[in-house]
Amino acid sequence: MLFFLLAIVSPLTGCQPIEHDHILGRDLALAAPALQNLTSDADFGLAPVPGSARVFEIRELKRIAAANRIEADFSHNVCFAWQTNALSRESLAEAMRKALAPRDVQIEVVDQSLWPVPNGELCFPQASLSLGGSGANLWRGYVKYGSGRRFDIWARARITVKENRLVAAEKLYSGSTISAGQLSSELYQGALDREEPYTDTKQVVGLIAKFDIPAGTILTPKILDMPHDVERGATLTVVAEIGRARVEAQCIAEESGRAGTTIAVHNARSGRRFRAMISAKGTAVVASSDALGLIAEDVHDDVQQKDVRSR
C-alpha cells in the first residue's frame, strides 16, 4: 500500500505547490521566473483537484508571454499541485474528539481512508457518524481546504464515553415544568449514543416534558422542550394598528406557542377568531388583515370614524 501511495504522489513532487482555487500570475512567476512581470492577480484558470496536476507546457508558456508582451524563453514545462499528506490516526482521533466536545470520549481509530489529503481542517459532522453495536463505527468526514472546498475522508473508530447523565427521579407528566427535585444523576461509561443526554441540572430545570416520561428515563433534548410563552387557554394582550388607530384587546389563546410563532386566538368580548403572532410572554401582534377581529361589534364603526377623522 505504501508503494502504491508513493506511485501516486511521486509525479507531483516536482510541481509548484498551490494553496488557492485559481492559478494566478504570481504563481506562474514563482514557477517560471521569466514570467515575473505578469500581473500578480491575473487569472490563468482553476487549480487542479488534490492528487492531480495542472501542467503548463512550453508552448502555452510562450503564448502567455507573448500575450503579455514579455520576451522569454522556456526550457521545460511547469506544473501546479496541492500539497498533500497522509492522514495520521492521531489527527483523525483529535478531530473526532473536537466534534464530540465537551463530552469525555475515548477514541481508537482502527481503519481509515488512505488517499493523501490537502492541508486543511479535518471535520467530522456528528450527523454522518454511523452508530450501532459495540464494534467500530464508520464516520464520514472531510478536509476543508482552499476557499470552502471539501475533500472527502472516512474512518472507523471505537468510541466510548464517560459522563454523568440526568435521569427522571419520578414520573414526569406531559407539559409539566421540571424542578431540580425531580432529577437524579447516574454515571455512565460505555458505547456512544447518538442522542446527547443532559448532564447538568441547570440545563433541565424550567423545561417541560413533551409527553409522559417514566421514572428512570435518561433525559435528552428529544423528549424535553422549552416552556411556552403563551399556553392554550391563557389570556393575552393582542395589539393591532388599523390605519393610524392602535387597538388592544384581551384575547384567549386557542393554541400554545413561543415568541415568533403564530397561533389561533379569539376575542374574549366579540368572540371573533383570528390568528396572531406571539411577540413576548403574554402578548401578541395581529396582522392588519385580521385586525378587525380585535374590535367588539358595538365599537367597530366608532373606530373606523375616528380613523377617517385622524386623516
Salt bridges, closest charged atoms under 4 A:
ASP21 OD1 - ARG149 NE 3.08
ASP27 OD2 - HIS20 NE2 2.77
ASP43 OD2 - HIS22 ND1 2.93
GLU57 OE1 - ARG59 NH1 2.74
GLU60 OE2 - ARG54 NH2 3.22
GLU60 OE2 - ARG63 NH2 3.83
GLU94 OE1 - ARG97 NH2 3.35
GLU108 OE1 - ARG158 NH1 3.58
GLU121 OE2 - LYS98 NZ 3.53
GLU121 OE1 - LYS144 NZ 3.48
GLU163 OE2 - ARG103 NH2 2.80
GLU163 OE2 - ARG165 NE 3.10
ASP193 OD2 - ARG165 NH2 3.03
ASP225 OD1 - ARG258 NH2 2.82
GLU231 OE1 - HIS228 ND1 3.34
GLU248 OE2 - ARG246 NH2 3.26
GLU254 OE2 - HIS266 ND1 3.07
GLU254 OE1 - ARG273 NH2 2.64
GLU255 OE1 - ARG275 NH2 3.65
GLU297 OE2 - ARG272 NH2 2.92
ASP298 OD2 - ARG269 NH2 3.13
ASP302 OD2 - LYS306 NZ 3.53
ASP307 OD2 - ARG311 NH2 3.14
